[in-house]
């Protein structure tokens, strides 16, 4: 992040210590609840951590869909 090569969405409460000097751009109210996608490059290696995270997201979304739908 600090090298300027990435962007992320984080709650402001985590911006402490070394991260306290990162720029903050508030999200306008009309965009606070919107569809978000997890993307990756198909031609690159996916680590076990990434795979576990993406599986967790899929499971969480499936449970949320069951509650709503």
ZITANOR-V150021 format. One record per helix or strand of 2 or more residues. SS is the DSSP state (A for helix, B for strand). FROM is the first residue (numbers start at 1). LEN is the number of residues. If there is no record, write none. Layout:
SS:FROM:LEN / SS:FROM:LEN
//
This chain:
A:12:3 / A:17:5 / A:29:3 / A:48:21
//
